[in-house]
Amino acid sequence: MQITPPIGLHGPLLPNAVRARLNELYEQVPGVSCSSCDKPGSCCELTQVEWDSEWATMYPLYAVEYFNIVDYVRTHFDSERQRELLTSADERPMRCPFLTDSGGCSIHPARPLTCRTYGVL
């Protein structure tokens, strides 16, 4: 079931106490550096071979992470970009919709656990 958050709704979806606990958990994840990567953001998009083999770029999120991302998008993006990101129904994009043209993460502070642990395990 796809959940579409209301656009333009005021106030956070995630209570501050829950967000604080989520950030405490995130802080326990060892940091990784993308500075040695030849192509920043390449881990956030599929090659043609991966696409043809039906790999996935987006992994399921915990609901708390989803609401954290929605709150971040609603706070940090203009209404047009919010609408674009929060109404996307593509379950298997070739590249992460939060990936910038320069290969950075546009939601880096709110990125989910699966992104934070890429390259750690």
HELIX and SHEET records of a PDB file:
HELIX    1   1 ASN A   16  GLU A   27  1                                  12    
HELIX    2   2 SER A   42  CYS A   44  5                                   3    
HELIX    3   3 GLN A   48  ASP A   52  1                                   5    
HELIX    4   4 ALA A   63  HIS A   76  1                                  14    
HELIX    5   5 SER A   79  LEU A   86  1                                   8    
HELIX    6   6 HIS A  108  ALA A  110  5                                   3    
HELIX    7   7 LEU A  113  ARG A  116  1                                   4    
END                                                                             
